[in-house]
Amino acid sequence: MVTLLLDSTQLEVVLSGAERAMAFRRGNVVIERSAIAKVQLTDDAWTWLRGVPSPGTHLRGVVAMGTWRFAGASDFAIIRRHRPSVVIDLDGHPEFQRIILTTRHGLALVQALQLETGAEAADVVDIAAETGTIPVVPARKPRARKAPAAAPVV
């Protein structure tokens, strides 16, 4: 899962080694805060993909990582299965028009972007947690499994 670091001037999408390999990207994605036009939360990031992976990895419905080119422009995607995601529309970014990320910290990102942050980069979850604005979701209880029925004696 990607790590999102935010400071007063930029948002940095920190990629793991596996994500870098599958996205065919050497470094992290850095976005100036002034280039962020809109941030949206979505339950299905697959509907936001446009174009073809170039370069990138795509297994339909499973994973989409890398640059997606379309009509002379490009997006960057890190999508895993059908999980909650965030779509970041950019204006004036030199490389991408949109960033699509599967993350369970989308709400924390939206809340952290609305706050004034310090000069030092910090994880968006930590920033939003300091303000106490992230709702706490209770942990699920594990479902009890039924014991298998005994085989009849013959």
C-alpha positions as CSV (number, residue, x, y, z in Angstrom):
1,M,0.0,0.0,0.0
2,V,1.3,3.5,-0.9
3,T,2.3,5.9,1.8
4,L,1.1,9.5,1.4
5,L,3.4,12.2,2.8
6,L,2.2,15.8,2.9
7,D,3.9,19.1,3.8
8,S,3.1,22.7,3.2
9,T,4.2,22.6,-0.4
10,Q,3.8,19.1,-1.8
11,L,2.1,15.7,-1.6
12,E,4.5,12.7,-2.1
13,V,3.2,9.3,-3.1
14,V,5.8,6.9,-1.7
15,L,5.9,3.6,-3.5
16,S,7.2,0.3,-2.2
17,G,9.7,-1.7,-4.1
18,A,7.1,-4.0,-5.6
19,E,4.9,-1.0,-6.6
20,R,7.9,0.6,-8.3
21,A,8.7,-2.6,-10.2
22,M,5.1,-3.1,-11.3
23,A,4.6,0.6,-12.2
24,F,8.0,0.6,-14.0
25,R,8.9,3.8,-12.1
26,R,12.2,4.6,-10.4
27,G,11.1,7.2,-7.9
28,N,8.1,8.4,-6.0
29,V,5.3,10.6,-7.4
30,V,5.7,14.2,-6.2
31,I,2.7,16.6,-6.6
32,E,2.9,20.3,-5.8
33,R,-0.1,21.2,-3.6
34,S,-0.9,24.1,-5.9
35,A,-1.4,21.6,-8.8
36,I,-4.2,19.6,-6.9
37,A,-7.5,20.7,-8.5
38,K,-9.9,18.2,-6.9
39,V,-9.8,15.1,-4.6
40,Q,-12.6,12.5,-4.8
41,L,-13.2,9.3,-2.8
42,T,-14.5,6.3,-4.7
43,D,-15.4,2.7,-4.0
44,D,-14.4,1.5,-7.5
45,A,-11.2,3.0,-9.0
46,W,-11.5,0.9,-12.1
47,T,-14.2,3.2,-13.6
48,W,-11.7,6.1,-13.5
49,L,-9.0,4.4,-15.6
50,R,-8.7,5.8,-19.1
51,G,-6.3,4.9,-21.9
52,V,-3.8,2.1,-21.9
53,P,-0.9,1.2,-19.6
54,S,2.4,2.5,-21.0
55,P,4.5,1.6,-19.1
56,G,2.7,-0.3,-16.4
57,T,1.2,-3.6,-15.2
58,H,-2.5,-4.5,-15.8
59,L,-4.4,-7.6,-14.8
60,R,-8.1,-6.7,-15.3
61,G,-9.9,-6.5,-11.9
62,V,-6.8,-7.5,-10.0
63,V,-4.1,-4.8,-10.3
64,A,-3.3,-1.7,-12.4
65,M,0.0,0.1,-11.7
66,G,1.9,2.6,-13.7
67,T,1.3,5.3,-16.3
68,W,-1.9,5.2,-18.4
69,R,-1.7,7.2,-21.7
70,F,-4.6,8.6,-23.5
71,A,-5.1,11.3,-26.2
72,G,-1.7,13.0,-25.6
73,A,-2.0,13.0,-21.8
74,S,-1.3,10.6,-19.0
75,D,-2.6,9.4,-15.6
76,F,-0.8,7.5,-12.8
77,A,-2.6,4.6,-11.1
78,I,-1.9,2.2,-8.2
79,I,-5.1,0.1,-8.0
80,R,-5.6,-3.2,-6.2
81,R,-8.8,-5.1,-6.6
82,H,-12.1,-3.3,-5.8
83,R,-11.1,-1.4,-2.7
84,P,-11.8,2.2,-1.6
85,S,-9.7,4.7,-3.5
86,V,-8.9,8.3,-4.0
87,V,-8.8,10.2,-7.3
88,I,-6.7,13.3,-7.4
89,D,-7.3,15.6,-10.4
90,L,-4.3,17.8,-11.2
91,D,-4.0,21.1,-13.0
92,G,-0.6,22.2,-14.3
93,H,1.3,19.1,-13.3
94,P,4.2,18.5,-15.8
95,E,3.7,14.7,-15.9
96,F,0.1,13.6,-15.0
97,Q,-3.5,14.9,-15.3
98,R,-4.8,12.5,-12.7
99,I,-3.6,10.2,-9.9
100,I,-5.7,7.2,-8.9
101,L,-4.7,5.3,-5.7
102,T,-6.2,2.5,-3.8
103,T,-5.9,3.5,-0.2
104,R,-7.9,3.2,3.0
105,H,-6.6,6.6,4.0
106,G,-8.5,8.6,1.4
107,L,-10.6,10.5,4.0
108,A,-7.5,11.3,6.0
109,L,-5.9,12.7,2.8
110,V,-8.9,14.9,2.1
111,Q,-8.9,16.2,5.7
112,A,-5.1,16.8,5.7
113,L,-5.2,18.8,2.5
114,Q,-7.7,21.2,4.1
115,L,-5.3,21.9,7.0
116,E,-2.2,24.0,7.1
117,T,0.8,21.7,7.6
118,G,4.3,22.3,8.6
119,A,7.4,22.4,6.5
120,E,8.4,18.9,7.3
121,A,6.6,16.0,5.5
122,A,4.4,13.8,7.6
123,D,2.0,10.9,6.9
124,V,-1.5,12.1,6.1
125,V,-2.9,9.7,8.7
126,D,-0.8,11.3,11.4
127,I,-1.8,14.8,10.3
128,A,-5.5,14.0,10.4
129,A,-5.2,12.0,13.6
130,E,-3.6,15.0,15.4
131,T,-6.8,17.1,14.7
132,G,-9.0,14.2,15.8
133,T,-11.2,14.4,12.7
134,I,-10.8,10.9,11.5
135,P,-13.9,8.8,12.4
136,V,-13.0,5.6,14.3
137,V,-14.5,2.5,12.7
138,P,-15.0,-0.3,15.2
139,A,-13.1,-3.5,14.4
140,R,-15.2,-6.4,13.1
141,K,-15.7,-9.4,15.2
142,P,-14.4,-12.6,13.5
143,R,-17.2,-14.7,12.2
144,A,-17.7,-18.0,14.0
145,R,-17.3,-21.0,11.8
146,K,-19.6,-23.9,12.0
147,A,-18.1,-27.2,12.9
148,P,-18.2,-29.8,10.1
149,A,-20.9,-32.4,10.5
150,A,-19.7,-35.8,11.6
151,A,-19.6,-38.4,8.8
152,P,-22.2,-41.2,9.3
153,V,-20.9,-44.5,10.5
154,V,-21.4,-47.3,8.0
